[in-house]
Amino acid sequence: MNLDDLTTKIRERMGNDSGLDAVLKFDLGDDGVIVLDGKSSPNTVSNEDGDADCTVGVALDDLVGMIKGDLDPMAAFSLGKLRIDGDMGVAMKLGGLMNG
């Protein structure tokens, strides 16, 4: 799964009102970014970098694993595969999106 496929999958799961009420950015390093804007109505998902309430640093393959349900987000965090910068409460709201 590439960045475009992953962005589309997250956009489908997020829908128009995710309940996120924040801006969250997945920083995938050299692979790019996925920004989830839960403050906008309807919610949006894009690959345009910008400010976020919470930034999650993660490798593309690990994020794909979480979306597919092959990698538990808490396990990924414990193993150091996720780096969270900003509002940890926003990151905690991702469970529903990952398990969608």
C-alpha positions in Angstrom: 0.0 0.0 0.0 1.5 3.4 -1.0 0.8 6.8 0.5 -2.1 7.6 -1.8 -3.8 4.2 -1.1 -3.3 4.7 2.7 -4.6 8.3 2.5 -7.8 7.1 0.7 -8.3 4.3 3.3 -8.0 6.7 6.2 -10.3 9.2 4.5 -12.9 6.5 4.1 -12.6 5.5 7.8 -12.7 9.1 9.1 -15.8 10.1 7.3 -17.4 13.5 7.6 -17.4 13.7 11.4 -14.8 11.5 13.1 -15.2 13.1 16.6 -11.5 13.8 16.6 -12.1 17.5 17.1 -8.4 18.2 16.4 -5.8 18.1 13.7 -3.5 15.1 13.7 -0.6 14.5 11.4 1.1 11.2 10.6 4.7 12.1 9.8 5.9 9.2 7.6 9.4 10.7 7.1 10.6 10.5 3.5 7.3 8.9 2.5 5.3 12.1 3.3 2.5 13.1 5.6 -1.1 12.4 6.2 -3.0 15.2 7.9 -6.4 14.5 9.5 -8.4 17.7 10.1 -11.1 16.8 12.6 -11.8 20.5 13.2 -13.1 21.1 9.7 -16.7 20.4 8.7 -16.7 18.0 6.9 -13.5 16.5 8.2 -10.7 16.3 5.7 -7.7 14.1 5.1 -4.8 15.4 2.9 -1.1 15.0 2.2 -0.4 18.7 2.7 1.9 19.4 5.6 0.9 21.9 8.2 0.5 22.6 11.9 -1.2 19.9 14.0 -2.4 19.4 17.6 -0.6 16.1 17.6 2.0 14.6 15.3 2.6 10.8 15.2 5.9 9.8 13.7 5.6 6.3 12.2 7.0 4.4 9.3 4.6 3.9 6.3 4.7 0.1 6.7 3.9 0.3 10.4 0.9 2.6 9.8 -0.3 0.2 7.1 0.0 -2.6 9.6 -2.1 -0.7 12.1 -4.8 0.1 9.6 -5.0 -3.5 8.5 -5.2 -4.7 12.1 -1.9 -6.5 11.9 -0.1 -4.2 14.4 -1.6 -3.0 17.7 -1.1 0.7 18.1 -0.3 0.3 21.8 2.3 -2.4 21.0 3.8 -0.2 18.3 4.1 2.6 20.8 5.7 0.3 23.4 8.2 -1.0 20.8 9.2 2.6 19.9 7.6 2.4 16.4 5.4 5.4 17.2 6.7 8.8 18.3 4.0 11.2 19.6 4.6 14.9 19.8 1.8 17.2 21.1 -1.5 16.4 22.6 -1.5 12.7 23.7 -5.3 12.8 24.2 -5.7 13.3 20.4 -3.5 10.3 19.7 -5.7 8.2 22.1 -8.8 9.0 20.0 -7.2 7.1 17.1 -8.3 3.7 18.3 -11.7 3.9 16.6 -10.1 5.0 13.3 -7.5 2.2 13.4 -10.1 -0.4 14.3 -12.6 0.8 11.7 
